[in-house]
């Protein structure tokens, strides 16, 4: 019986290793495309449920969003907050208002990322009943003015965020 189990395990390992082979693929580049841009293919254990940050609720979606989209700030390897799309920010004297200064960034279609993109996305998130993490804008998270009324009381209002320029 031990020999059978050992042989079965060996066969399983061999099949697993064969499945991990490259199979003569393109080696990370899309040589068949006109643009010739590089690509990466990931094999993951689960499907991505949503790439929309307002509706993502699973780890795989969050992992893929984090790999492809920057926020205003990020965390470095030591857990320190560092600039991402925001190259800097100012904090008001009363410490209630943050003004983020965006670096030059572009969407995948070449259009510039603007402050209005953040205002739009944040308002859409708090106003959507399907956005499970909208509470992160409320007093339970970022403490953005009007978020509690929008998320918890379903009031028709806008978050107290604005884009003063691009």
C-alpha positions in Angstrom: 0.0 0.0 0.0 2.9 2.4 0.8 4.3 1.8 -2.7 1.0 2.7 -4.3 0.6 5.9 -2.3 4.2 6.8 -3.0 3.7 6.2 -6.8 0.5 8.1 -6.8 2.1 11.1 -5.0 5.0 11.0 -7.4 2.7 11.0 -10.4 0.6 13.9 -9.0 3.8 15.9 -8.4 4.9 15.3 -12.0 1.5 16.3 -13.4 1.6 19.5 -11.3 5.1 20.4 -12.5 4.0 19.8 -16.1 1.0 22.1 -15.6 3.3 24.9 -14.4 5.4 24.9 -17.6 5.3 27.8 -20.0 3.9 25.7 -22.8 5.8 27.7 -25.4 3.9 30.9 -24.7 4.9 34.4 -25.7 7.3 34.8 -22.8 5.6 37.8 -21.3 5.1 39.9 -24.5 2.2 40.0 -26.8 4.1 39.5 -30.0 0.8 39.2 -32.0 -0.5 42.6 -31.1 0.1 45.7 -33.2 1.3 47.7 -30.2 3.9 45.0 -29.1 3.2 46.0 -25.4 4.3 43.7 -22.7 1.8 41.8 -20.7 1.8 39.5 -17.7 -0.4 36.5 -17.1 -1.2 35.5 -13.5 -2.7 32.2 -12.4 -4.6 32.7 -9.2 -6.8 30.5 -7.1 -10.0 32.5 -7.5 -11.8 34.7 -10.0 -11.8 38.5 -9.8 -15.4 39.5 -8.8 -15.1 43.2 -9.7 -12.4 45.6 -10.7 -14.7 48.5 -9.6 -13.4 49.7 -6.3 -16.9 50.5 -5.1 -18.2 46.9 -5.5 -15.1 44.8 -4.8 -15.6 42.7 -1.7 -13.2 39.8 -2.1 -9.5 39.4 -1.6 -8.7 38.5 -5.2 -10.4 41.6 -6.5 -8.6 43.8 -3.9 -5.3 42.2 -4.9 -5.8 42.9 -8.6 -7.0 46.4 -8.0 -4.0 47.1 -5.8 -1.8 45.7 -8.6 -3.3 48.0 -11.3 -4.6 51.1 -9.6 -3.0 53.7 -7.4 -4.8 55.7 -4.7 -3.9 59.0 -3.3 -1.4 57.4 -0.9 0.1 54.0 -0.4 2.0 52.0 2.2 5.7 51.1 1.8 7.2 47.8 2.8 7.7 49.1 6.4 4.0 50.2 6.7 4.7 53.9 6.3 2.2 56.1 4.4 3.9 57.3 1.2 2.6 59.4 -1.7 1.0 57.6 -4.7 -1.2 59.7 -7.0 -0.9 62.5 -4.5 2.6 63.9 -4.5 1.8 65.9 -1.4 -1.0 67.3 0.8 -1.7 70.3 3.0 -3.6 70.1 6.3 -5.6 73.0 7.4 -4.9 74.8 10.8 -8.0 73.2 12.3 -6.8 69.8 11.0 -10.2 69.1 9.4 -9.4 69.8 5.7 -6.9 68.0 3.6 -5.8 69.4 0.2 -4.2 66.8 -2.0 -1.8 67.8 -4.8 -1.9 65.2 -7.6 1.1 64.2 -9.6 0.8 63.9 -13.4 -0.8 60.6 -14.0 -2.8 59.1 -16.9 -5.5 56.5 -17.2 -4.7 53.5 -19.5 -6.4 55.4 -22.4 -4.0 58.3 -22.0 -6.5 60.7 -20.4 -5.1 62.6 -17.4 -6.2 61.6 -13.9 -7.9 64.6 -12.3 -9.1 65.6 -8.9 -12.7 65.4 -10.3 -12.1 61.7 -10.9 -11.8 61.2 -7.1 -14.8 63.4 -6.3 -16.9 61.4 -8.8 -15.7 58.0 -7.6 -16.1 58.8 -3.9 -19.6 60.2 -4.3 -20.7 57.2 -6.5 -19.4 54.8 -3.8 -21.2 56.4 -0.9 -24.5 56.8 -2.8 -24.6 53.1 -4.0 -26.5 50.7 -1.7 -24.4 47.9 -3.2 -21.1 49.4 -2.2 -20.4 47.3 0.9 -17.4 49.4 2.0 -19.0 52.8 1.7 -18.9 53.0 5.5 -15.2 53.7 5.2 -16.1 57.3 4.2 -18.2 57.8 7.4 -17.3 58.4 11.0 -16.4 54.7 11.1 -13.5 55.4 8.7 -12.3 58.6 7.0 -14.8 60.9 8.7 -15.8 62.8 5.5 -18.5 65.4 6.2 -22.0 64.3 4.9 -20.9 60.6 4.5 -23.0 59.4 7.5 -26.1 61.1 6.2 -25.6 59.6 2.7 -24.6 56.1 3.7 -26.8 55.5 6.8 -29.7 57.8 6.3 -29.9 57.6 2.4 -30.1 61.4 2.2 -29.6 63.0 -1.2 -26.4 65.0 -0.6 -22.8 65.1 -1.8 -19.7 64.4 0.2 -17.9 67.4 1.4 -15.1 66.9 -1.1 -14.4 69.1 -4.0 -11.9 69.5 -6.8 -10.5 73.1 -6.8 -8.7 72.3 -10.1 -7.5 69.4 -12.1 
